Amino acid sequence: MKLLLVNDDGIFAPGLVALRESVENHGEATVIAPHQERSGMSQAITVNAPLRLTEVENGYMLDGTPADCVKMAIQGLHLTPDFILSGINLGSNLGWDVLYSGTVAAALEGVLQGVPSLAFSLCGAAGYFSVAVDIVNELLFHQPGFLVRPELLPEAGVLNINIPALPRAKIKGVRITRLGVRNYAGVMQRREDPRGNDYYWMGGEPVLPDSKELDIDLVAVEHGYISITPLKFDTTYHELIPELKERIEQA
Ligand code: MN
């Protein structure tokens, strides 16, 4: 089995080391990752600047976005992976955050390139990457055919997998989920730079969901479950089509 590993935290991120560790001895893994952190890039691509590719141990570093990395691997280097694995991201990718996530977008780009793809995120402190290594390994390989099976991942779908940052014994299991509503408090923080000028820093703290529905991704993780959400590209609002058609006809 040929695996392509990608991320948005950059080639030197501990989460990429963790991902490599989790697939060790399971086929041939090639890495391609941005030369620096490119979180929050979504599926941005670089079309008005050169892309510089550098060979590194076990793969490549690119001065581009996560989606650039996947495009480069498939279209530039003509790699033919059986699966693309993205992550392991430092920090959750839950609810609406999937719209901003470079980790998820790299997996979506993988699917656009015709390769079944999965995204992995650790929902908290880097100290739990060792737990995440075991979980990713178990999900991918302990039950052969459970996740790593092309027909399970339809043409335009990825699996978005979020792992709670908890000791192994405290993780309660796996929930198949849908996206929740992710809100943040204090998103724009105003600070002062050393020259006395104001600047803003975007961040904020996630508002914890008051729902107890364990089939919602961020609720599942909050309650100690690994969340697996299937995502697809088609953002068409299908339910609105008949009504819009009717209105157009009446107008
Ligand atoms: Mn990231």
Residues whose N, C-alpha, C, O or C-beta is under 5 A from the ligand:
A	BS01	MN	D8 D9 S39 N89 L90
